[in-house]
Amino acid sequence: MNHDPMVTIIGRPNVGKSSLFNKLVKERISIEEPTEGVTRDRLIYPLRIGDKNIQLIDTGGIGIVDRQSLENDVNEQIDFALASADYIIFVLDGQNEIAELDRTVAKRIHLSKVPVLCVANKVDNETFENETSKYLALGFGEVIAISCIHNYGFPDLTRGLTDLLKDVSKKNKKKKRESLRLAFAGRRNVGKSSLTNLLSGEKRVIVSDVAGTTRDAIDVEVDYNGMPLTLIDTAGLRKKNQTEDSIEFFSVNRTFGALYRADIGILMIDAEQGISQVDQKLGRWFSDHHKLCVIVVNKWDLAKGKTNRTEYDTYIHDRLPGLGYVPIIYISVLEDLGINVLFETIQEMLDQVKTEHTTHQLNEVLKLAQMRKKPRLVHGSVPKLFYISALKQMPPTYLIFGKSTERISDSYKRYLCQFLRKNLKKDHLSIQLVFKNRKSLYKESD
């Protein structure tokens, strides 16, 4: 587990918490949108302030959300964030008077007895800066004036954070173990957040019957049976013509960004709803980008008596033809079934990734592949493959030198991938091939 101190950014909606979060991490991670209550889950990001490593947390807005039915869930997330925070950055609107909601938030922070750094955002000129003293009434001492839009006041903020962190104890300096990054992707309401919460052992992501609850890619650090993991819960996707607004547009792009940085992608399928166009789009992405992938069929408890695994395997292979090598795991998050099998499969995939072969072994397999099936004659010339070497492990990538390699057909490339996958015992992995023309080291025979 990560023992770096948690620094939580908190405040009422629309004061610039997400903008501050993005400025501090120097990336546009949290969605910034003037709509009140857009950020609803806690976003956690590792950050270094001075000589200290921290986990920076952005929280959902308090009190005002875009759907009233989620208000209690959002407040529950805030309470959890406060309870787990080592330090708090309390953000206020530097252009307005103290709101009643500011006072409410302040009371909740005082009750938590967590060290606080008070920040007034949107201080865009000297007039607003001179008025920040009004926030002394909240009882947190001096307020640091900043402007995220104009990049003002951040040296003062950094110094304030450094002072806040100076009493970090040695126990928080434990070295972080390298964690495996798993990204959960799929259509809306398929159970990604529920699975994240089940694995983390606590309610880290809002789970609701309302489709589309998660709109950011949420990182959650957990330790599952001794295996350090970073679980990335992504926004549920819909068909492009159903995208409602700019918020969802950013969420879709954030989903694919999360898949890029993940080590393994978990493509979740709803057993009752079946495979949608969104699932097929994700399947093509996994295939095109050679991303390690596991297909997880959730809500399998609801499919009992309606189908069986053999039939459903065939159905998946028909609808996701580019992922025939990908393992298929059947689970029920609700009943906590199949989770151990999922992680046994993930471990098996990692073992396959780590398995290395000598150049001699690789070339013996390439030679055998051509003995079984040679490339076809194309425009009066037969492509020839001379030798092969490994480029990288994840995904397994191989460089093949040959003659007229640009004329090798896609079908023969698929054959080679399948042959290498089977003979190198990398059954569940995507094989990527890179071809390069080169003269043979040996005399060619007719």
N, C-alpha and C positions, 0 to 999 in steps of 0.2 A: 504493500500500500504506500501511497505517497504521503509523507509526513511534513511536507512544506506547509507553512501556515496559510490559512484561508483568509483572504482579504475580500470582503463582500461590499459591492457597490449597491447602495440602497437609497430610495427616495420615492416620492410620489410620481405618478406618470408624467411623461413629457417634460422632464427637467433636464434631459440629456444624459441619462445614465449609460445608454448604449453608445452614444457618441464618445463619452469619456472612456468607456471600455475599449473602443476601437483605437482611440488615440494612444492609450497606454500600451496596447499590444502591437500597435503600428500595423494593424491589418483590419480590413472591413469584415469582421467576423459576425458581430451582432447586428441584426437588422436595424437600420435607422429609418424611421418613418414618423411623420408628425401625428399620425393617428394614435390617440391615447390607448395605452395598454397593448401595444404591439408585441413587446417582448414578454412572454408569459412563463418561460422556463428559465432555470438557472443555467447560464453559460459559464463554463469553467475553462480557464486557460492558464498554462504555466508561464510565469514571467519572472524576470530577474530585475530587482530594484537595488541598485548599489551592489553590495556583495551578498544580498539575500535572495533566495529563491522563494517565490510565493505561488499560490494558486489564486488567480483573480476571478471573482465571481460577479456576473451581471444578473440581476434579479428582475422578475416581472413586476409590473406596476402594482401599487397597492390601491385597493378601493375602487378604481375605475378600470374596467376592462371592456373589450368590444362586444362581449356576450355575457350577459348577467349571470347565466347559468354556470360560468366558470369562476365567479368571484370567490367562492369559498375555497376552491382548489388553489387559486393563485395566492390567497392569504396563507394557506397552509404551507405553500412553497416558501413564502417569506419567513414564516415562523421557523421553518426548518433551517433556512439559510442563516438566520440570526443565531439559532441554537448551535450551529456548527462553525460559525465564524470566529476567527481569532482576532480579527480587526475589521472595522467598518469604515467605509468612505460614504458619508451622508451627503447626498447631492441636493442642492436647492436651486431655485430659479432666481438668479441675481437681478432680474428685471421686474420682479413682482414682490408684493408684500407677502408676509408669512401667511400661508393658507392654513385652514383648519386641518387639512390632511397632513401638512408638514408637522403640526403639533402632535397629531396622532402618531405619526411615524416616529417622531422624536421620543415620545413616551415609551413606545415599544423598544426603541434602542436603549433608552436609559434602564429599562427593566432587564435588558440582557446583560448589562454591566460589562460590555465589551469595549475596549479602547476605540475611540472614534476620531476620525479626521473629517472636519466639516468643510465642504466645498460649495461655493456659489458659482454656478455656471451661467453662461450668457452675459458675462460682464464685458460688454463690447466697447465701453468708453469710461472716462474718468468719473462721470456722474454716477453711474451704477456702482463703481468701485467704492465711492465715498459712502454709499448707502448700505454696504454689506454689514456694518456694525449692528444693524437691526437684528441680525440673526444671533447675536450674543444672548438674546432673551431665551433661546432654546436650551442654553446651559451647556454648550459644548466648547466654550472658549473661542479663540480666534478663528475666523473663517478665511479660507484661502480663495481669492478671486481668480477665476479662470474664464476663458472663452474657447470652447472646442472648435468653433467655426473659424476663429481668427488665430488659433494656436497661441493664445495668450495665457501667461501665468503658469506654464508647465514646469519651469525650473523651480518655482516656489512649491508646486505640488510634489515634485520629486523629492525635494528636501524634506517636506512634511511627511511623506511616506517613509523616507529613510529614518527619520526620527521616530516614527511610529513603530518601525520594525526593529529598532536597535536592541530591544530586550528579548529578541527571539532566542529561545533556549537551545542548547546544544542538541537536544533530542529532536528538534525540527530540522537538523542538518543531515539527517540520514540520507545516504545516497539513494537516489531513485533507481529502481530496477527497470531495465528495458521492458516495456509492456507491448503486448501484441494488440494492434489496432484492428478492431472489428467494426465494420459499418453495416447497420441494418437498413435495407432499402426495400421499397415495395409500395403498393397502392395505399390509399388512405384506410385507416381503421383495420389494418391487417394484424396488428398486435405488436408492432415494433417497440413502442414505449412500454407495453406490459412486459415484454421479454427483458428489456433493459432494467426495469424495476425488479423483476424476479431475480436476475443475476446479481444485482447490486445489493439485494436484501433490504432495500428501503425505497421509499417513494421519491425517486429523483426526478422523474419526468411526469408531467400531468397526464393521467389516463382518463379519457372521457368517451362516452358513446357518441359525442359530436365529432364527425369526421373532420380531419384537418386541424386537430388541436395543436400538434407540434409543427412549427413553421421554421424553426432554426435547426441546424445540425448540432445536437447536444453531446458533448464529451463527458463521459462518466468513468472515473477511475475505480476499478474494483479488483479484488483478488479472489479468483474462483479456484478453489481447491489447490491453492499454492501457485496458480498461474496468474501473473499480473496482466490485467487487460485494460485497454481503453475502449469502452463501448461508445460508438457514435450512432446516436439515434437520429435519423434523418427525417425530413418532412415527407409526409405521404404525398405521392404524385397523382396527378389526374391527366386526362387527355389535354393537349395543348389548347384546344378551343374552349376548355372549361376553366382556364386560368382566369381568376376574377380580377386581380389588381396587381399593382407593382410589388406589394408585400409577397404575394405568392410567387411572382416572377423571380424575386431574389431567393426565395426558399428553394425553388427548383434548381437554380444555379448552385446554391449552397449544398444541395444534396449531391450533385455530381462532383463538386469540389471535395466533399467528404469521402466519396468513393475513391477519388484519385489518391488521397493521402492514407487510405486504409491499407493494411496488409492483406486482409481477406474481406470480401464482401459477402454479406448474408442476404440473399434474395428471398424475401418472405412471400409466400403464396397463401391465400385464403382457401382452405380446403372446400368450403361451401360455394364461394363465389367463383372459384376457378381462375384460370389465367386470362388476364385482361390485356388490352393493347399496351397499357403502361408496363405490365410485366414483360411483355415481348420487347418493348423498347429498352428496358433495363437489361434483358437477356442479351440483346444485340450489343449493348455497351460493354458488358462483361466480356463477350466474345471478341469484339473488335480491339479492346484494350488489354487483352490477355490477363485480366485481373483474376487472382485466385478467388474462387466463389464456392459457396455452399447453398443449395436450394433447400429452404426450410418450409415445409408445408404445415402451417399452424391451424389450430382448431380441428385437428384430426379426430378428436372425440365426437364431433358433430357429424362426421362422415361415416361412422360405423353403421354397417348394414346397407349402405348405399353404394359402396365401391370397396375395392381392396387395393393394397399397395402395388401389386403387379399392374393392375389396370391403370392406376394413377401414374405410375412410372411411365407407361406407354403414352398416356395423355400428355404428360409434361414433355417427353422427348419429341412428340409430334408438334407441339406448340412452341417449343424452344429448341429448334434443331441444332443450333450452334453450341449447345451446352450438354451434349451427350455424355461427356466425360465427367461432368460435375456430380458429386454425391448428392443424393436426395434424402433428407432426414424428415421424419414425421413426428410432430410434437403437438402438445397442448399446453400452452402457457397457463391456462386457467387451472388445469389439473396437475401441472408440474410434471408432465410426462415427456420423455424423449430428450431431455436436456443433457443428461450424461452422454447419450449416444452422439449428440451434436458435438460435444467437446472431445469425445474420443476420436471422432472423425477429423476434427480440426487438428488434433495432435498427430494423427496419421498423416495428414497433409503436410504438416511442418516437418515430419520425419522424411517424407518424400522430397521436400525442398532441400533438406540438408544432405541428402544422399548425393555424393559426388562420384564421378566416373573419370577414369584416366582417358587421355586422348586416344590411346590404343583401343580401349573398350568402345569409345564412341565411334571410331572408324570401323571397327568390326561390325557394329550394328548398322552403320550406313552401307557397308559393303553387302551385308545380308539383305537389307531393304532393296537394294538395286538388283540383287540376284532374284528376289521374289517378283519384283516388278520394276521394269525400266521406264524412264521417261519416254514419251511418244515422240515420233518424228514430227517436227514442226518446220514448215517452209524449207524442206530439204535438209534440215539439220537436226541431229539428236542431241539434246542437252546432256551434258555429262557432269557427274559430281565426283570430285577428286578426294576431298577430305573435309573433316568437320572438327570444330573445337568449341568449347564452352565459353560463352561470353559472361553470363550472370546466372545467379541461382533463382531469383524471385522476380518475375516468373522465369522458369527455365528457358534460357535463350541460347541458341547455338548459331555459330557462323559456319556456313558451308561454302567452300570454294569449288568452283567448277567452270564449265565452258558453256556459253550460251544460256546462262541461268535465267536471263530475262524471258526466255521462251518456255520455261517450266509452267505447266498449267496449274490452275488453282486446285483441280482435283488431285493432281500428283502431290502438291504441297500438303493437302489434307491427309493424303495417304502417308506421307513421311511423318507428319505430326502424330498420327495414330500409331504408326510403327514404333517411333521413338518412345512415345508414352508407354506403350506396352512392354517394350524390351528393356527400357531403363527403369522400369517399375515406378513410374510417376503417373499412376492411373488417374488420379484426381486433379491433375495440374494442366493448365494451358501451356502448350509448347509454342514458343515463338522462334521462327527461323529467319535468318538474315543471309542472303546470298550475295556472293561476290565472284566476279569472273577472274580467272587466273590460269596461266598455263600449267599444264600438268607437270609434276616433278618426275613423272615416269613416261616412257614411250607409249603412246596410245596405240591400241590394237584395233583392227577393223572389226 
